Amino acid sequence: MPNQSTPVRWIKPIAVVALVFGLLTLFSGGNVLFGPDEARASAGQYVGFVVWFNFLAGGIYVLAAIGLWLGKSWAPRLAALIAIATAVVGLGFAFVVLRGSPFEMRTVGALTLRFAFWAAIALITTRRSAPA
């Protein structure tokens, strides 16, 4: 018998936190990309593709949060995909930085936080029962 997902009692609070995280990500990324010059200036030496990824991922965060709230079976897999994509962008960011591009140290923290957040959600919401 194949493993099956088991319900997680913390799914609704996790979904709410993920939704807030997604909305804040959309706002902050959108503000840097489309907001006033002051927003770009306060972002400092940001790496463009990281900001674009975070902004676009914010919409996916919202979708994942809705899926988690509704108990959709695809939502934990989407959370895992978000974590993987964030790790790939993190590697790209590291490559750019190692080649000498200016960057903000807070980007390192933000990417680490985003990866850990979505990896944790994927792990928490994808609890498996032992095979019979």
Phi, psi and chi 1 to 4 in degrees:
 res  aa     phi    psi   chi1   chi2   chi3   chi4
   1 MET       -  128.7  174.4  179.2 -159.4      -
   2 PRO   -70.7  155.4   20.8  -26.3      -      -
   3 ASN   -63.9  147.3  -69.4  -16.6      -      -
   4 GLN  -129.5  148.2  -60.8 -162.4    4.7      -
   5 SER   -66.5  144.1  -66.7      -      -      -
   6 THR  -110.4  148.0   57.4      -      -      -
   7 PRO   -65.2  149.6    9.6  -12.0      -      -
   8 VAL  -116.2  127.0  177.1      -      -      -
   9 ARG   -71.3  -17.7   68.7  178.6 -179.3  174.3
  10 TRP   -92.7   12.3  -66.8  100.1      -      -
  11 ILE   -62.9  -40.3 -162.9   75.1      -      -
  12 LYS   -66.9  -48.1  -60.8  -80.7 -174.6 -175.3
  13 PRO   -61.5  -37.7  -22.1   30.7      -      -
  14 ILE   -62.0  -43.0  -70.4  169.6      -      -
  15 ALA   -61.9  -40.7      -      -      -      -
  16 VAL   -64.2  -45.6  169.9      -      -      -
  17 VAL   -62.3  -42.3  171.6      -      -      -
  18 ALA   -63.2  -38.6      -      -      -      -
  19 LEU   -64.5  -47.0  177.1   65.7      -      -
  20 VAL   -61.1  -43.4  170.4      -      -      -
  21 PHE   -58.9  -44.5 -165.2   61.9      -      -
  22 GLY   -63.4  -45.0      -      -      -      -
  23 LEU   -64.9  -40.9  -67.1  173.1      -      -
  24 LEU   -64.5  -37.6  -70.7  171.7      -      -
  25 THR   -64.8  -44.1  -60.8      -      -      -
  26 LEU   -60.4  -44.4  -78.1  168.5      -      -
  27 PHE   -64.5  -49.8  175.7   76.7      -      -
  28 SER   -67.1  -44.8   64.2      -      -      -
  29 GLY   -65.2  -42.7      -      -      -      -
  30 GLY   -63.7  -35.3      -      -      -      -
  31 ASN   -65.9  -40.7 -156.5   29.4      -      -
  32 VAL   -69.5  -42.9  171.3      -      -      -
  33 LEU   -76.2  -39.1  -66.8  170.8      -      -
  34 PHE  -122.1   -4.1  -49.8  114.3      -      -
  35 GLY   -83.4 -167.9      -      -      -      -
  36 PRO   -69.2  163.3   23.5  -30.8      -      -
  37 ASP   -56.5  -32.5  -70.1  -23.0      -      -
  38 GLU   -61.7  -35.2  -65.0   81.8   26.6      -
  39 ALA   -66.5  -43.3      -      -      -      -
  40 ARG   -65.6  -40.7  -81.9 -175.4  -72.0  -71.6
  41 ALA   -64.0  -39.5      -      -      -      -
  42 SER   -72.7  -19.8   70.1      -      -      -
  43 ALA   -74.4  -18.3      -      -      -      -
  44 GLY    73.4 -143.5      -      -      -      -
  45 GLN   -85.4   68.3  -63.5  -69.9  -28.1      -
  46 TYR   -79.8  156.0   63.7   88.4      -      -
  47 VAL   -99.4  118.5  176.7      -      -      -
  48 GLY   -52.5  -48.4      -      -      -      -
  49 PHE   -66.9  -26.2   76.2   88.0      -      -
  50 VAL   -70.5  -43.3  174.0      -      -      -
  51 VAL   -64.1  -43.4  176.3      -      -      -
  52 TRP   -62.9  -43.5  -87.9  103.8      -      -
  53 PHE   -60.0  -48.9  169.3   78.5      -      -
  54 ASN   -60.1  -42.2  -72.5  -23.2      -      -
  55 PHE   -62.4  -50.5  173.9   70.3      -      -
  56 LEU   -65.8  -37.5  -63.6  171.8      -      -
  57 ALA   -65.3  -29.5      -      -      -      -
  58 GLY   -55.1  -40.0      -      -      -      -
  59 GLY   -65.3  -38.0      -      -      -      -
  60 ILE   -69.3  -34.9  -54.9  -59.4      -      -
  61 TYR   -58.6  -44.5  -64.1  176.1      -      -
  62 VAL   -62.7  -44.4  170.3      -      -      -
  63 LEU   -60.0  -44.9  179.2   63.7      -      -
  64 ALA   -62.2  -41.0      -      -      -      -
  65 ALA   -61.9  -43.3      -      -      -      -
  66 ILE   -63.7  -43.5  -67.5  167.1      -      -
  67 GLY   -61.4  -40.9      -      -      -      -
  68 LEU   -63.5  -45.9  -70.2  167.1      -      -
  69 TRP   -58.3  -42.5 -179.4  -89.7      -      -
  70 LEU   -82.3   -3.2  -62.7  174.6      -      -
  71 GLY    72.3   28.5      -      -      -      -
  72 LYS   -71.0  138.8  -61.6  -64.1 -177.1 -178.3
  73 SER   -67.4  -23.0   61.7      -      -      -
  74 TRP   -81.1  -16.7   49.0  -98.0      -      -
  75 ALA   -62.9  -45.5      -      -      -      -
  76 PRO   -62.8  -34.6  -25.4   35.3      -      -
  77 ARG   -67.9  -36.8  -69.8 -171.1  -60.1  -87.2
  78 LEU   -65.6  -39.8 -177.7   55.8      -      -
  79 ALA   -60.2  -42.0      -      -      -      -
  80 ALA   -64.5  -41.7      -      -      -      -
  81 LEU   -62.8  -39.6 -177.1   62.1      -      -
  82 ILE   -61.6  -44.6  -68.2  168.4      -      -
  83 ALA   -61.9  -44.1      -      -      -      -
  84 ILE   -63.9  -46.3  -68.4  165.5      -      -
  85 ALA   -61.7  -39.0      -      -      -      -
  86 THR   -64.6  -40.1  -56.6      -      -      -
  87 ALA   -63.5  -40.5      -      -      -      -
  88 VAL   -64.2  -44.2  169.2      -      -      -
  89 VAL   -63.5  -37.6  168.6      -      -      -
  90 GLY   -60.7  -40.5      -      -      -      -
  91 LEU   -65.7  -41.2  -70.4  172.8      -      -
  92 GLY   -62.2  -41.2      -      -      -      -
  93 PHE   -60.8  -45.6  171.6   74.1      -      -
  94 ALA   -60.1  -41.5      -      -      -      -
  95 PHE   -60.2  -47.0  178.1   77.0      -      -
  96 VAL   -62.8  -42.8  165.7      -      -      -
  97 VAL   -65.4  -43.7  167.0      -      -      -
  98 LEU   -65.3  -21.8  -69.7  172.6      -      -
  99 ARG   -84.5    1.0  -64.5 -157.6   50.0  160.9
 100 GLY   104.3    3.7      -      -      -      -
 101 SER   -68.6  141.5  -72.5      -      -      -
 102 PRO   -67.7  149.2   19.8  -26.5      -      -
 103 PHE  -155.4  167.4   69.9  100.4      -      -
 104 GLU  -101.1  133.2  -68.1  -66.3  -34.8      -
 105 MET   -61.1  -29.1 -162.0   56.2 -158.3      -
 106 ARG   -65.1  -20.8   61.7 -173.6  165.4 -168.0
 107 THR   -66.2  -37.3  -56.1      -      -      -
 108 VAL   -59.9  -47.9  174.9      -      -      -
 109 GLY   -63.6  -41.3      -      -      -      -
 110 ALA   -65.4  -43.5      -      -      -      -
 111 LEU   -65.0  -39.6  -76.2  170.0      -      -
 112 THR   -63.6  -45.0  -58.0      -      -      -
 113 LEU   -61.4  -46.3  172.6   68.7      -      -
 114 ARG   -62.6  -44.1  -69.1  171.6 -164.4  -76.7
 115 PHE   -61.8  -49.5  169.2   75.7      -      -
 116 ALA   -62.5  -40.6      -      -      -      -
 117 PHE   -59.5  -51.5 -179.4   80.3      -      -
 118 TRP   -75.7  -32.0  -73.1  103.3      -      -
 119 ALA   -64.9  -41.9      -      -      -      -
 120 ALA   -63.5  -43.7      -      -      -      -
 121 ILE   -61.2  -44.4  -71.9  176.8      -      -
 122 ALA   -60.3  -44.9      -      -      -      -
 123 LEU   -67.3  -43.4  -70.2  170.6      -      -
 124 ILE   -66.2  -40.4  -68.6  166.8      -      -
 125 THR   -89.0   -3.9   60.0      -      -      -
 126 THR  -114.9   50.4  -49.5      -      -      -
 127 ARG   -73.9  134.2  -63.8 -172.9  -16.0  160.6
 128 ARG  -111.3  144.5  -57.3  -75.9 -179.1 -176.6
 129 SER   -86.8  153.3   57.7      -      -      -
 130 ALA   -70.6  146.3      -      -      -      -
 131 PRO   -61.9  145.5   -5.5    9.4      -      -
 132 ALA   -79.7      -      -      -      -      -
